[in-house]
Amino acid sequence: MKVVFSSLFKSDLLEAQARYSAISQKLGDDFHERVKEAIRTVMMRYGGDHVGPHLQHAGGLSDTAAGRRTYVEYLGWLAEDEPGRKAR
């Protein structure tokens, strides 16, 4: 199954991955894997042509640039180690 992102969303994802990779390569790799897994889950549950179900499941985020940016930050937070998440 091929997944196509808008260029803006893809750019946001790559920017976030680069930010986490700058901190630690493992953190960047973990972020990448979390994004892939989230996409797989959405595609398995809802099929194609759905842009925003994952946004709804991440706290009711809107399908806007700001909502997608917040989702990328959320995925980054998930990619952090557990003590890092608890510290926030």
Summary of the structure (lengths in Angstrom):
residues: 88
radius of gyration: 12.9
end to end distance: 36.3
largest distance: 37.7
contacts: 214
relative contact order: 0.14
helix: 74%
strand: 0%
